Amino acid sequence: MTLDELLAIEEVKQVRHLFSHYFDGRMLGPLVDLFTNDAVCEFGPVFGGEWIGKDQIRARFEAVMGQPGMAVHGAPYSVLHAITNPWIRVLDDTTASGRWYLLDLHTAVGVENPLILFGIYDDTYRKVEGRWLIHRTRIDFLWPRRDVKADRQDQA
């Protein structure tokens, strides 16, 4: 592995870490800026299916954040997207893939069971104008319901 690849891996890690901080902190503008213009979010039917392009990504995140009854509705950091076990591969100078374990926790006061879901983020990143961005992200849901796609990166 080269020094450039190690630096790219660290930059990709930063993007995913910022995603969690911005989403959990309800910082919509900086969150959406982490995506390419033609990005795709695949979050399953419970969260509105595929979101394509920055405009739709912004609108869907805004809707999810404002939807009563959703765990992410409420004060900043009432939900934590804890991401662990990064597996990042630099595919070329402008493309990387990543997988992350997701532990989604409800941290609002008075919540009896903080566990929302467990899953795996499966991502593609693109380097655009010198900056790594999310080009595609998908959640494979593991618990409390299982919805895992067959085209996972670890089968490549």
C-alpha positions in Angstrom: 0.0 0.0 0.0 1.3 3.4 -0.9 1.4 6.6 1.2 -1.1 8.2 -1.2 -3.5 5.2 -0.7 -3.2 5.5 3.1 -4.0 9.3 2.8 -7.0 8.6 0.6 -8.3 6.0 3.1 -8.0 8.6 5.9 -9.8 11.2 3.8 -12.6 8.7 3.1 -12.9 7.9 6.8 -13.3 11.6 7.5 -16.2 11.9 5.0 -18.1 9.0 6.7 -17.4 10.4 10.2 -18.6 13.8 9.2 -21.8 12.2 7.7 -22.6 10.9 11.1 -21.9 14.1 12.9 -23.8 16.3 10.5 -26.8 13.9 10.3 -27.0 13.4 14.0 -26.4 17.1 14.7 -29.2 18.0 12.2 -26.8 20.1 10.0 -28.5 19.6 6.7 -26.3 21.9 4.5 -22.9 20.4 5.4 -24.5 16.9 5.3 -25.6 17.3 1.7 -22.3 18.8 0.7 -20.7 15.4 1.4 -22.4 14.0 -1.7 -21.6 14.2 -5.4 -24.2 16.0 -7.5 -25.3 12.6 -9.0 -25.1 10.6 -5.7 -27.5 7.8 -4.9 -28.7 6.9 -1.4 -30.3 3.4 -1.0 -31.9 3.3 2.4 -34.7 0.8 1.7 -38.5 1.3 1.6 -38.9 2.4 5.2 -36.8 5.5 4.5 -38.2 6.3 1.0 -36.2 3.9 -1.3 -33.6 5.4 -3.6 -32.8 9.1 -3.3 -31.0 10.3 -6.5 -29.1 13.5 -6.9 -28.3 16.2 -4.4 -31.7 17.9 -4.6 -33.6 14.8 -3.8 -31.1 13.8 -1.1 -31.5 17.2 0.6 -35.3 17.0 0.4 -35.5 13.4 1.8 -33.0 14.1 4.6 -35.0 17.2 5.5 -38.3 15.2 5.5 -36.8 12.4 7.6 -35.4 14.9 10.1 -38.8 16.6 10.4 -41.1 13.6 10.4 -42.7 13.0 13.8 -42.3 9.5 15.0 -39.0 9.0 13.3 -36.1 8.5 15.7 -34.1 11.3 14.0 -37.0 13.8 14.7 -36.1 15.9 17.6 -33.1 17.7 19.2 -29.6 17.4 17.7 -27.8 14.3 18.7 -31.0 12.6 19.9 -29.8 9.8 17.5 -26.3 8.6 17.1 -25.0 6.8 14.0 -22.0 5.0 15.5 -19.9 3.6 12.7 -17.1 1.1 13.2 -14.9 -1.5 11.5 -14.1 0.6 8.4 -13.0 -1.5 5.3 -11.9 0.9 2.7 -10.3 0.1 -0.7 -8.8 2.7 -3.0 -9.8 1.5 -6.5 -8.1 4.2 -8.5 -7.1 7.9 -8.1 -10.7 9.0 -8.0 -12.7 6.0 -6.8 -12.9 4.2 -3.5 -15.2 1.8 -1.8 -16.1 1.4 1.9 -18.0 -0.7 4.3 -18.8 0.2 7.9 -20.8 -1.4 10.7 -23.6 0.9 11.8 -25.1 0.9 15.3 -28.0 3.3 15.3 -28.8 4.5 18.8 -31.7 6.6 20.2 -30.2 8.9 22.9 -33.1 11.2 23.7 -34.0 11.5 27.4 -36.5 9.0 28.6 -35.9 6.4 25.9 -36.1 2.9 27.4 -34.4 1.0 24.7 -31.7 3.0 22.9 -31.2 0.4 20.1 -32.8 1.4 16.8 -31.0 -0.8 14.3 -27.8 -2.5 13.3 -26.6 -2.4 9.7 -23.7 -2.1 7.3 -23.1 0.9 5.1 -21.9 -0.1 1.7 -20.4 3.0 -0.1 -18.7 4.2 -3.2 -16.7 7.4 -3.0 -15.5 9.7 -5.8 -12.8 12.3 -5.7 -14.2 15.5 -7.2 -12.0 18.6 -7.5 -9.6 17.2 -5.0 -12.2 16.2 -2.4 -13.6 12.8 -1.6 -17.4 12.7 -1.6 -20.1 10.0 -1.2 -21.2 8.9 -4.7 -23.4 6.0 -3.5 -24.4 4.8 -0.1 -26.6 1.9 0.9 -27.6 0.4 4.2 -27.8 -3.4 4.5 -30.1 -3.8 7.5 -29.2 -6.6 9.9 -31.5 -5.9 12.9 -34.4 -5.6 13.9 -35.3 -6.6 10.4 -33.0 -8.1 7.9 -32.7 -6.6 4.4 -29.3 -7.4 2.8 -28.5 -6.9 -0.9 -26.7 -9.7 -2.8 -24.2 -7.4 -4.6 -22.1 -6.5 -1.5 -18.5 -5.4 -2.1 -17.1 -8.3 -0.1 -18.4 -10.7 -2.8 -16.5 -8.9 -5.5 
